[in-house]
């Protein structure tokens, strides 16, 4: 499958509580063939998978390069020096040798490799558990995390190598070095997630276990997977949409509140409420005030001369967001006031992100923030329910879910919105796509929303970008966008292992 696999045979050993998941021990302390001798060893191995997803090259808070900057939400204003290869993402000039893209591929397969290690060993009956039910719980977590990694891989690269057993030799790695048709990858993802439901995981994790998956997250991800399959695969579209609705309905039924309007939008991102906010389903945990495990979201996004996000002084313009998304917010949308701000500084006259804030004494001038990075929350589930119901022709139900998000944002219901709104979003499908953009901005959803919207129409994806006002997307050259850009190129080092079985994506 990949040359790096053997480098990750040793699992990072980290302890099992929520905070201790962040403490990495020496991965070479125990050899892999002697690792699983007790439940504690299984806990540490599963924690190692969670640790892998928090890498910025994987799904951590700094992974926006692979999603937000590949969409119309964000970009770069520097196409040279340190931003040279990252600029390829937003400029649609990715090449197979791009080091950041290769790092992303490797980081996602690190998650797969660690999950495979757990799944290949956890059924060993010599391992004694304090409660046999725990074996199923750890297995569910490993299945969920492997499925999550493959879901990112298949959406970004299409056909990808698919390995479900832990490789222990070079020959095993070589034997699995081939791309598998994306429909089969999706099939494996759904099988993993369905199996992951067969345990005593809670519907929602309690405060002490935030950062671990739960049944609401598994159902929510299953719903998103089937929604994506219905959008991008040519076969069984109605059946896939029906499955998506089934699992999204189940996830929605597990919430502990009524409607979104009961939870103020700003509370979702409040670091003091991150463990108790009922809207958050699954998050990557960061530790406030800790040099090694703190979040950098607040200060990294803050522009020079500003103090709204962090007490740490900023020297640059922060994470650059395109005026295109700022223009998308409707007048009176409270999400705009909370999420973005214009920096009127001589060195940075641009919009920057403000939805991630930590100006606490604990974060202090170092900017060691406590922001968790949210991977799934109920507004996402609600708007996916709007999306899938629209696809199934249940427009009334779709509008009801859409209105939940609009009501919390201080906006009129869909049917009560003015003529300008309906002229800009003439179909319910476009209105839902717009609402997801405003609601979930800078949470790494936009690229995937666009890919679902255009489904099996790559030309529509390219035309959408090329029609945009160039002045609203930084210095990106939208003339570069073509049908090839619905996928990333296969990394050069992977393709050269077997140019036939690791064939390159079209256009690269």
N, C-alpha and C positions, 0 to 999 in steps of 0.2 A: 504493500500500500504506500509506504513512505519511508524514507531513510531514517527519519528521526525516531521511529517507534521504539527501538531498543534503548534509546536514551531516556525513555520514560518508563522503563520496567519498574524502577524503584518509585514507590508511591510517597508523595510528601506526607509526613506524619504530623498530624495536628489533632489536638484533643477535641472532645465532642460537644462541649457546651457552646452556646451561641457566640460568646466572646472568644472562647478558646479556638474556634474555627479559624481565627485570624492568626494564631500562633504557629509558625512553621518550625518544625524540628528538622534535624539532620536527616535527609531522605536516604542516606546510606547507612543509617544506624543499624538496620535490620535487613538481612538479605531477603529477597522476594520469596524464595522457596520456604522460608521459615516464618513468614510474616503472619499468616492467619492461624493463630493458635488459641485465640480467645475472642470474646465479644468486643473487648476493648480494641483489639487489632482491627476488627471490622469497622468499628466506629471511626477510627483514625483514617482508614482507607477511604471511607465514604466522605469524611471531611476533606480528604485530599481532592476529591472530585469538585466539591464546592469551592475549594481554594482555586482550582483551575479556572472556573468560570469568572472569577473576579479579576483575572488578568486583563489589563487594558488592551492586550492583543486578542483577547477572547470576547467577553461580554461585559467587562467592567465599565466603570463610569467614563473611561477615556476611549471607548470603542466607537464613539460617534463618527470617526473617520470612515468607517465601513458602512455607514447607513445615512446619518444626517448629511454628511458632506457628499454623499453620492446622490442626494435628492436635491430638491429646490429649496431646502430650509437653510442650509449653511454652506460655507465654502472657505476659500483662502484669498487673501489679498497679496500674497507673496508667492511667486512661482519659481523662486530661486532659493539658494542657500538651504536652510533646514527644511523649507517647505517644498523643495523640488519634487521629490517623489510623492509626498502626500497630496500635492496639487494635482497629480494625475487623476485622483478620485473625482474631484469636483470639476475638473476640466475634461472629463471623459476621454482621457488619453492613457488609460492603464495599459501597461505592457506586462508580459509574463514574468519579467525579472523584477517587478516592483517589490522591494523588501518588506514594506508594511503589509502588502497583500499576502506574501508568503508567510509572514509572521502570524497573520490571522488564520490562515489555513492550518499551520502547525499548532497554534493554540487550541483551535477547535478539535483537532485530532488528539491533542493531549487529553482533553475532556473524555473523548471516546476511549482512549487507551486506558485511562484510569477507571472508567466505568466498566470496561471489559474485564479489567483485573478483578474487580469486586464480583462481577456477575459470574466469572469463570471459577470462582473459589467459594462463594458464599454458601452453596448447597452442600458443602462438605460436612457430613454429619458428625465429624470429630470436633467441630467447633461447638462449644456449649454456650447457650444463651441463658441469661437470667430468666427470660421469658421467651419461649419459642416464637411468639408473635413478633419479636424484635427482628428476627431474621427476615421476615416478609417486609417489614418496614424499611430496613436498609436496602433490601433488593428493590423496592419501589422507588426509593430515592435515586439509586444508580440507574434504573431504567429511565426515569424522568429526565435525568441530566444527560444521558446518552441521546435520548430523543431530541432534547433541546439543541444539542450540538449538531446533530444531523439535520435538524430543521433549518438551521442557519446555513449549513453547507449546501443543501440541495437548493435552497432559494437563491444562493449567490453564485453557485457553480453549475447547477443542473445535475447531470450525471456525475456521481462521485464514487470513489472506492468505499465499499461498505463492509466493515469487519465487525463481527459480533462475538468473536472469541479473542482472548488475550494472546498475542503473538509472543512466543518464547524462543524463536529461532529466526535466523536470517531467511531460511528457506520458506518459513511460514509467511514472512513479510513479502517476499518476492511473489509467492503464490496468490497473494491478495492484492497485488498491484495492478488493478484494472478498474475502470469506471463502470458503475452499475447504472442501468437505465433509471431515470429519476422516479418513474412510477413505482419501481420496486423499493427505492429508498423511502418514499412516502409510506408504502405498505409496512416496512419495518418500523417506521416511526409510530404509526398507529398501533401496531402490535405491541411495541414497548409501552406505550402510554396506557393502552387498555389493560395490559398485565400489571402496570404500576398501580392500578386502582384496587388490586386484590391484597390489601393490607389494612392495618388499623391506623393508618395515618389520619390525623384529624382533618376535618373539613377546612379549618383555618388554624394556623399555628398560633399558640399563645405567645405572650411577650417574650418569654425566656427562650423561645425557639425560633424567633424570626430569623430569616435567612435560610431556613429549611423549607422544602416543598410541602404541599398539602393537597388534599383532594380537590379543592377549588382550583388550584393552579393546574393540576393534571387535567381536569375536565376543561378548563379554560384553554389550555394548550391544544388539547384534542380538538376542541371546537375551531380554533384558529387553523390547525393543520387541515381539517376537512374543508373549511372555508377556502383555504388556499388551493387545495386540490380541485375543488369545484370551479375555481377561477382560472387555473393555469393548465389543468389536464383536460384533454378532449373527451375522455370517457367518463361516463357515470356522473355527469354534472348534477342532475337533480338529486341523485342518491347521496352524493357527497355534501350538497347543501343541506339536505335533510339531517344527515349525521351531524353536521356542524351545529345546526339549530338544537339538536338533542343535547349535545354536550355543553353548549353555551347556556342553554336553559338550566341545566343541572348546576353549573357553576354559579349562575345568577341566583338560584334558589338557596345557595349556601351562604349568602351574605347575611350579616347580622344587623342590617339597617333596612329602611324602607326604600326611599329614592335618593338619588345623588344630591338633591338639594338640601338634604339633612346634614351634609358634610361640606363645610366651606372649602372652596377650592384651595385656598392658601394653607389650610390645615393638612392637606395631603403631603405637603413638602416641608412641614414644620419639623425641625430636628428633635424638638421636645416631645413630639407626638408620633414619631415614626414607628414605635413598637405597639401603639395602641389604636392607631387610626384604622377604622373598620373597612376603609376602601382599599387598603393595600393588601394584595394577595401574596405576592412573592417579590423579594427584594434581595439585593446584595448588600450585606451589612458592612458598614465602616465604623471605626471607633473614634469618637471625638477626642481630640487632644493627644492622640497617639502618633508619634512621628512616623512610625512604620505602617500603621493601618488606618490612618485618618483618611477622610475624603478630601480631594482637592477641587471638587465641583464648584464650590462657592468662589474661591479666589481665582481659579483658572478661567472662569467665565467673566470675571469683573474687568471693566475697562479702567484705564488710567484716570486718576482724579476722582474715582468713585469709591463710595464706602457702603453701598447698599447691601452687598453680598458678604463682605468679609472685612475684618480689621487689618488684614494683610495688604499693604500698599501694592497696587498694581503698576506695572511698568509698560504694559502694552495695551492693545485695544480689546483684549479678551477674545473669546471664541467668536469668530465673525459670523453673524447671521445675515442672511440675504434680506434686503428690503422687500423682496417678493413675499415673504411670509408675514412681515409686518403689515403690508398692504392687505393681506388676507383677512385680518381681524375686522369684525364689524364694529361700527360705532356703538359704544356702550358695553362692549364685551369686557367684563372684569378680568378675564384671563390675560388680556393684552397688558393692562396696567400692572398686573402682578408678574408677568413673565418676561417682559422686555422693557428696555429703557434706552433712550438716545444719549450717548456720551458726547457732550458738546465741549470737547477738549481740543486744544490746538494740535495735539498729536494723535487724536482719535475721535474723529467726527463720524460716528457709526453707531448702529444698534448693537446691544449686547444682551445676554441672557441674565435675568434676575430671578427666575423661579427657584433657583437653588441658592439658599442663603444660610449663613451661619456667622453671626456677628457676636457670638457668645464669648464670655471670658475664657471658657475652656478651649475654644478654637484659637482665640487670641491673635496676636500679630503674626504668628507663624502660619495661620490659615489652616490649621489641622482640624478640619471640619468634621461634623457628625452626620452629614447627609448620606443616607442610604441611596443606592441606585435602584429605582423601582423598575422591575421587569414586567410586572403585571398588576393592574389595578382594575377596580370595577367599572370605571368609565370606559376602559378599553372593552370589557365584556359587553357593556350596555350598547356601545356603538357597533361592535361586531354583530350583536343581535339585530340592530337596525339594518346593518348591511345584509345579513343572510336572509332576513325576512323580506327585504326588497328584492333580493335575487329569487326568492320563492313566490313572489307576487303578493305577499301579505303586506301591502302598503300601509294599511291602517296601523298594524302592529309595529311596523318599522318606524312610522312617524312618532308613535308613542315613546319608543326608546330614544329616538333622536331628540324629542322634546325634553327628556330628562336632562340631557347635557345642556341644552339651550336655556332651560329654566335656571339651572345653577349659575350659568354664565351671565344671567341678567338680560337675556335676549327673548324676543317674542317667539311663540310657538311657530312651527314651520308654516302652518296654514295662515297664521296671522301676520307673517312677515311681509314687508312692503314689496312693491313691484321691482325695485332695484335688486333686491335679494333674489327674487325668482328669475330675473333676467340674467343675473350672474351665474345662478345655479338652476338651470331650467329643468333639470330632472332630479328626482329624489336621490338617485345614485350619486350625482354630483354634490348634492347638499350634504349627504352623509360623509363623502370624501372630504369636503370642506370642514365639516364639524370635527372629524378626527384630526385634521391638521391643526386646528385651533386648540383643541382639547389636549392633545398628546404631543405638542410641539417639544422638540429636543429630548424626547424619550426613546429615540431610535425606532420609531414605527413608520415614518413617512415613506421611505423607500419601498417597504413591503406593501404599504397601502397602494402605492402607485402600481407596483407589479401586479397586484390582484385586480386593480381597476382595469388595466389593459389586458390582463390575462394572456391569451395566446395570440395577442396582436402586438408584436414588437415594434411594428411601424407606428402604431398609435402612441406607444411610449416615447419613441424618438420625436414624433411630430409635436407631442405635448411640450417637450422641452424647447424645441426649436422655435415654437411660437411665442415664447416668453420674451419680455422686454430685457434686452441685454444689460441695461443699466441697473436692473433689479437683482442681478445674480453675480455681483462682484466683478472679477476679471475673468471669469470662466468664459470660454468660447463655446457657445452652444451649437455652433455649426459642426462641432466635433461629434455630436450625439448621433448615433445610428442604431440600427436594430441589434447590433452586437452587444450594446450596453445593458441589455436586460440581464446579462451574466458577466461575471468576472472571468478573466483568462485563467486557465490552469497554470499554476506556477511552473516556471521553466524547469526547475530541478526535479519536479514530479513528472513532467512530461518526458524528459530525456531518459527516465528509468525504463520506459517502454512506450515509444512514440505511437505505437499502434493501439495498445490497450489503454493508454493514457492520452488519447487523442485530444487535440486542442479544440476549444470552442470556436464557432464560426466568427470570422472577422479578425481574429488575433493571429 
